[in-house]
Amino acid sequence: MEFGTLTLIMLFDLIVFWKLVSLVYSKQWDVVSSKIIFSIITAMVCVSAVSFLSDNFEGKEKAMLLIFGSMFSLIIILLNLWMFSLVRKMKYVEATIPLSAYQELKKYGGELKEDKMICLIPRKDIFDIDQFLVNAKESQRALDEQAKLEQLESTKVEIEG
């Protein structure tokens, strides 16, 4: 195989893996399980492609192609895991979600077999300072209203007493 073909295969694989990371977010799948499953699928595709290509060669050339193919498969898997980490750092934040909170997320799909999972949350939802300030103002207003209600209740008790 020539270098241009290998580069094209790597780029295509990384683009597909980029989309798979977005799929993990949209379906709210567990991050660790998804990495393992995608790595296994990538390894199976690479091994089947290498075995298909090695049928055309004999002897030493076949052995060299099998060695090269296994190393290429390992490189592709490592690149996919690196791409997963890169996309996660750019677009998402990993969060460990307990089962009780997962019930709310279930409406987006996916399944959970353990008591917690690691899912992806969009980075813009967490690090949006304006949204944080609006939420902080709303929570402060709610606390002020609750304090006023408690004060009214105490004055009501004093007036009745």
N, C-alpha and C positions, 0 to 999 in steps of 0.2 A: 504494500500500500504506500502511496506517496504521501508526503507531508501535508499537502493541501487537502486531501481527502480526510486525513485524520483530524485536521483542524476544523473542517466543516462538520464532521461527526461530533466533535467536542462542543462546538458552538450550538449545534442543533439540540444536543442533549441538555446543555445548560439552559437554553431557552425553554425547553419542555419542563425542566425541573423548576424554573422560575414560576411557570404557570401552576405547577403542582403545589408550590408553597402557598399561592393564593387560594388554591382549592382547599388546602388544609385549613386556612382561615375561614373561608366561606362555609365549610361544612362543620367547623368546630371539632376537628379530629384531634386526638392526642398527638402532641408534637414528637415525643420520643418514639412512639409506635409508628408514626408516619415515616420518620427517618429510616427506621429499620426496614419497613416494608418497601419503600422506594429504593433503598440500597439493594435489597434482594431482587427486586424486579430488574433493576439496572444490571446486576450481575448476571441474571439469567439471560437477558437480551444480549449482553456482550459475549457470554460463553457460547450461546447458540450461533451468533454471527461468526465467531472465531472458528467454531467447529465446522460451519458451513464453508468458510473460506479455506480451511485446511484440507478439505477433501480434494482440492485441485493440485496439491503438492505431494511429493514423495520424499521419504528419507529425512536428510538433514534439514532441508527447507521446511518440511512439515513441523519438525521439532522446534525450529527457530520461530516459526509463525505461532505455534502454540505458546511458547514462552513469551513472545512479544505480545500476543493477544491477552494472556493472563495479566501481564504488567499493565497493558493498556486498560483492561477492565478495572484493575485496582485504582489506576489514576482517575478514571472516570467516576468511580464511586467516591473517592476522596474529593474530587472537584464538586460533585453533587452535594456532599455534606458541607463543604465550604460555601457553596452557593446558598444552601439552606440557611446557614449562619449569617451570611451577608444580607440576604433578603430580610431575615428576621431583624437584623440590626437596622436596616434602612426603613422598613415599612411597619414592623410590628414589635411588640414587646411580649415576652413570654410571661404568662401568669399562671400560677397554680390555683386551680378552682376546686373548692370542695364540692361534694355531691349535692348539697342543698342548693348552692348557687347554680350548679349545672342544670337543675330542673328548669331554671329560667332560660338558659341557653339552648335547651333541647329543641325549642321551636325552630332553630336554624338547621336542625338535622344532626346526624352523628349519634354515636352510642358510647356509653361509658360502662365499663365492667368493674373498675376499681372504685374506691371511695374518694379519689381525687384525680385530676388530670392536669396536664400542662397544655394550655391553649394559647392562641395568638390574639392579641388585642391591638387594634390600629394605633400606631404611635401618635397620630394626630389627636386621638381622643384622650390620651393621657397627658401629653405635653402641650396642650392648647391652653396657654396662660389666660387668655380672655375668658374662655369657658370656665376655667378654674376660679377666676375672680367673680364671675357671675354666680357660680354655685356657692362661693364663700359668702357673697352678699345675701343670697337667698337664705342660706342656712343661718346667718347672723340675724336676719329679719325674723325668721321663724323662732329663733331663740328669744329675741326681744318680745315677740308676741306671746310666747309661752310664759315669760317672766311677768308680763302685764296681766295675763290671765290668772296666774298664781297670786299676784298682788290684789287683784279684784276679789278672788276667792277669800283671801285673808281679811280684806276689809268687810266682805259680806258676813264672814263669821264674827268679826268684831261688832258689827252693827246688830246682828241677830242676838249676840250674847250679852 
